Amino acid sequence: MNEADRNDAALSLPAVDPSALLAWYDRHHRNLPWRVSPADATVGIVPDPYHVWLSEIMLQQTTVGAVKDYFTAFLDRWPSVEELAAAQEDDILKAWAGLGYYSRARNLHKCARAVVALHDGRFPQTAAELKSLPGIGDYTAAAIAAIAFDEPVAVVDGNIERIIARLYRIDEALPAAKKPIREKMALLTPNARPGDFAQAMMDLGASLCSPKKPACALCPFTGSCEAEAVGDMVRYPVKAAKKEKPTRRGAAFLIRRADGALWLIKRPGKGLLASMSAVPSSNWFDKRAGEGFDPDKALEQAPAGLRFARKTGQVSHTFTHFHLLLDIYEASSDLPRPLDEGWWSEPDAIRGEALPTVFRKVVEFDQ
């Protein structure tokens, strides 16, 4: 089939019907701890804006499976936005540890305080107003407004981008395609049940409209999808070529006491992993592994007054924009304060520290 035939096939399709998706969602929706099911909605149960907001912040760049337990634990500890606003940031960071992208946790706290201080504990009800709060961008504002307050606003996450790009065979590559995708989603979003429609699109993308093997025969949009009509579904969304991530190098310094306690510090309040717990470390040198970097160079930044021995092997971790390789050095000390800043974390307390994943890997290295 040539391109002209493909275009003719796409033009002959019936219009996409939002009601077909909502009917599918009523039968096949995911049961999630932050979600009000269609059945519950029929008896007057409405979404809690606090739950919707909390889940949407946690779900940014994180899977549903990873978020469920964290969401439940946060609600158990801080059942309302007022209680979260009154919490200490260190406690929130500890509860968030392991979920990644820690600026979300700090913004979560700032947003809770803003909702309490500026809005009397009530979330604004429109996407435009929600965007004024810390940590809430276009997508999150739209999701909260649609799901919690029934505003018919376009909600577009990665799954929805894929569905819309396939439905309309949008040939522009991401991120340029985001604008036409959003425009199509805005036209498609119904005035009735816009929150359910958004969640239905999310569920469809997480199940039938998968990246590599979409189950088109079971899709509620079958017969209306332009990509399905010509058989090139997996081509969409078109993505620009990825840039290769650089590899940075550095060293981490484990200081242990004879009883197993570990010396921890608090990272600076700005920058990557800000305000999180950590073991002392060197700078992360922005050089590719194996290209003239001396692994012992970072040892020059080891805490003074202690004798460190290098351990065999490395810890590797991947951040959004770079890979990191850390050499591990270990020293023993029974001093009350081996460094000016920090604290001894007892063996049974380390698990509860606000250690990001990269430093938890360091702590658990070779254990």
N, C-alpha and C positions, 0 to 999 in steps of 0.2 A: 504494500500500500504506500503510494507516494504521499508527499505532504499535502497536496491539494485534496486527495481523497480523504486523508485524515481530517482535514478541516471540514470537508463536507459532512463526514460522519458525525463530527462533534456538533455542527450547527443543526443537525436534524433531531437532536435529543430533546426530550421534554424538559421543562424547567425543574430545577432542584426543589423538592418539597420539604420544608422544615418539619411539617407535621409527621412525615414518615419517620424522621429521626426521633422525634419525641415519643412516638408509639413504640419504637424499638427500645428507647431508654426506659420506658415504663416497665418493660419486660426484662431487660438485660442490664440494668444499671449495677455498678459496683456498690457494695455496702462498705462505706468508709466511716470512721468514727466521727468525722466532722460534718458529715453530710446528712441532710434531711431527705429521706426517700420519697418518691412520688406517693406511695401509700400513706406515709405519715403526713404529707402535705394535705391530703384530702380530708384529714380529720383536724386540720387547723394548726398543726405544728409548723413553726416557721424557723428558718435558719437563724442561729445566734451569730451576730456580726463578729463578736470576739472570736468564736470558733473558726469562722470563715477566714478572718484576717490571719489568725495564728497559723492555720494550715497552709494558707497561700504563701506566707513568708517562709515557712519550713520547706515547702515544695519547690522553691526556686532552685533550679539546678540540682535537685535531689529527687530520688525515686519515692513513689508512694510506699513501697515496702520498708524503706529506711526511715520514713517519717512517722509511721503509725505509733510506734512505742514512744517516741519522743513527744508526740502530740499528747498522748494519754498521760505521760509523766508530768508534762507542763500543766495540764489541766488539774491533775491531782494536787499539785503543789500550789498553783496560782489559778484558782477557779474563775477569776474575774479580771478584767483589765485594771481595776483599781488595785488589786493585790499584786499584779505583775508590776505596775508602776511603782509600788512601794518597796519592791524587792531591791536587794543590793546587786549591782552589776556583776560582781564576782560570782554570786550564786547563780545568776542566769548563765554566765559563761561556763560554769561547771556543769550545769544541766544540759547545756548545748554541746559540750565536748564530744567530738566524734562525728557530728553532723556536717561539719565543714562550713566554709564561707562565713567566717565568724563575724564579719561586719554586719551580717543579718541579725545576729544576737544583740549586738550593741544598738542597732537601729530599732530592733524590737522593743528594747527598753525605752529608748527615746520616744518612740511612737506612743507607747502606752502612757508615758508621762504627759505627752502632748494631748492625747485624747482626754485624759483626766483634767489637766490644767486648763485647756482651751475649749473643751466641748462637754464638760461636766460628765465625763465617763461614757458619752455616747458617740459612736462613730458617725462621721458625716455620711449622708446617704447618696451622694452623687460621685461619679468618677472624678469629676473636676475638683470637687472639694477634697476627696480622699488623697489626691496627688500632692496636696500641700503638706501632708504628714511625712515624717522621716521614714525612709526606707520603702516608700510606696511609689512605684513608677507606673507607667501606662498600663501594663498588663495587670499588675496586682490591683490597681484602682478599679479597672474594668471588671475584674473577676469578683471583687467584693461587692461592687455596686450592683452587678447583675444577679449574683447568687443570694446576697443578703437583703437587697432592697428592690429587686425586680426592675432595675433600670435597663432598658433595651439598648445596651451598648456592646460594641464588638469586643469579644474576648478572644485573644489570639496567643496561644502558646505553641510550642514546637509541634505537638501532635496536630493541632488545628491548622498550622501552616501546611503540613503535609496533606491534609484532607482537602483544603481549599485549592492548593496548587494542583492537585489531581483532578478535582471536580471541574476546574476551568482551564487546565493545561497552561498554567502560567509559566512561560518560558524564561522569564528573567531569573537570574541567579540571586540567591540570597547573599547579602542582606538587602539588595535593591528591590527584591520581590516583596519585601514586607509591606510596602505601601499598597500595591494592588491587592495583595492578600487581605489586608485589613479592610480595604474598600469593599471587596466581595463579601467578607464576613459581616460587615455592617449592613449590607443590603439583604443578606440572608437571615439575620437575627430577627426573630418575630417579636412583636410587642407583648404577646402572651407567653408566659413562662420563659423569659430570656435566660434566667439562671439555670433552669433545667436544660435548656438548649445548649448553653455553654458547656455544662457538665456532660451532656450527651456527646458533644463533639470530642471532649477529652477522652471519654470512655471508648468511643469509636476508634480514635487514634491509638489508644492503648491496647486494643484488641484486634478488630477486623482489619482496619486500615494500617497495617504494620509496615515498616520500612521496606522489607525485602519480599515478603510473601503475603500480600494482602488477600483476604478472603472475600473477593468481590461478589461472589454468588450469594453471600449471606448479608451483604451490606444493605442498609435501608435506602441508600442512594443508587443502588444498581439500576442501570438503565438511564441514569441522568448524568453519569460521570464521564466527562470527555476523555480522560486518560483511559478509563476502562473500555470505552468504545473503540479505541484504536490499539489497545493492548500495550501501552507503554507506561503503565502505572509506576513502576519502580524508578523511572527517570525523574520523578518529581518528589519533593521540590528540588530544583536545580541548585546546586551548591557551588560556590566559588572554590577554587583550589585552596587547600589549607596550607598555611605557612608552617614550616618546620619549627618546632619548639626548641629553643636553646637549652643547653644543659649547664647548670650552675654547680659549683663545687664548694664545699665548706667542711667544717668539723664541729662535732658536738662533744661536750665534755661532761662525762658522768662522774659525779663526786659522791661516793658512798661512805656511809658510816659502818662500823663493824656490825651493828645490829640490823643492817639492811636499809636503814633510812637513806633517802636520796635528797640531795640539795637541789632545790628548785628556785627559779627566779620568775619575776613577772616581766613580760616583754613590754617595750615602750607603748604608750597610749595611742600612737599613730603608726600607720603602715600595715604591712602584711602581718596577720596574726596578732594584731594590737591587743594589749592588755591580757593576753592569754598566759597561762603558766608554761614554763619551758625549762629545759636544762640549759646551762650556759652554752653558747655557741659562738663561732667565729662569724665574720661576714660571709655572705654567700657570693663567691667570686663568679662574675658573669663571663665564664669561659667554658668552652666545650670540653668534655672529658677527653683526656688523652692528647690535647693540643698544647703541649708545653706547660701544663699546670703542675706545679710541685705539690703533691699531697701534704707535705709537711709544712707548707707555707702557712696554712691556717693555724698550725701549732704556735706560731708566734703570738696569736691572740688568746692563748689559753690563760685561764686565771693564774695569777702569780702566786708563788709560795707553795705550790703543790707539784708532785711528780706524776706526770701522766704517762701511761703506757698505751700505745696504739693497739686496738683490737683488730683481729683479722676480719675482713669483709667490710661492707658498706651498707648504709640504709639508703634506699631510693624512694622518692616520692614525687608525684606529679601534681603540680599546681595548674591553674588555668592557662598560664602563659609560659611556663617553663618546667623542665625536669630538674630535680635536685638530687645530688649524690653527697652524702655526708660520711666522712671518716669518723670513727668513734674512738675516743680516748677516755681512759678511766683512771681515776685516782682514789685513794683512800684518805679519809680524814675523820678525826674524832673531836675536832675543835667545835666549840659551841657555835661559832660563826666563821666558817672558812672563807666567806666573802662578805663584803660590806652589805650587800643587798641580797635578800632571799630568805629561805626557811628550810628546815629539815622536814621532809614529808615521810612519816612513818610508813612501813611496808603495807599496813592495812588501810592507809589513807590515800595511797597513790592513785588507786582506781577512781576515787572521787575528785581528783584534781582536774582543773580546767585545762587539760593537756590536749592540744590539737593532734590530729592523727600522726603527723610527721614526728612529733616529739614522743608520742606514745610508742611509735615504732622504735625510736632510739632507746627509750626506757626498757622496752621488752626485748631489745637486741641480745641475741645469744643467751636467752634465759631458758 
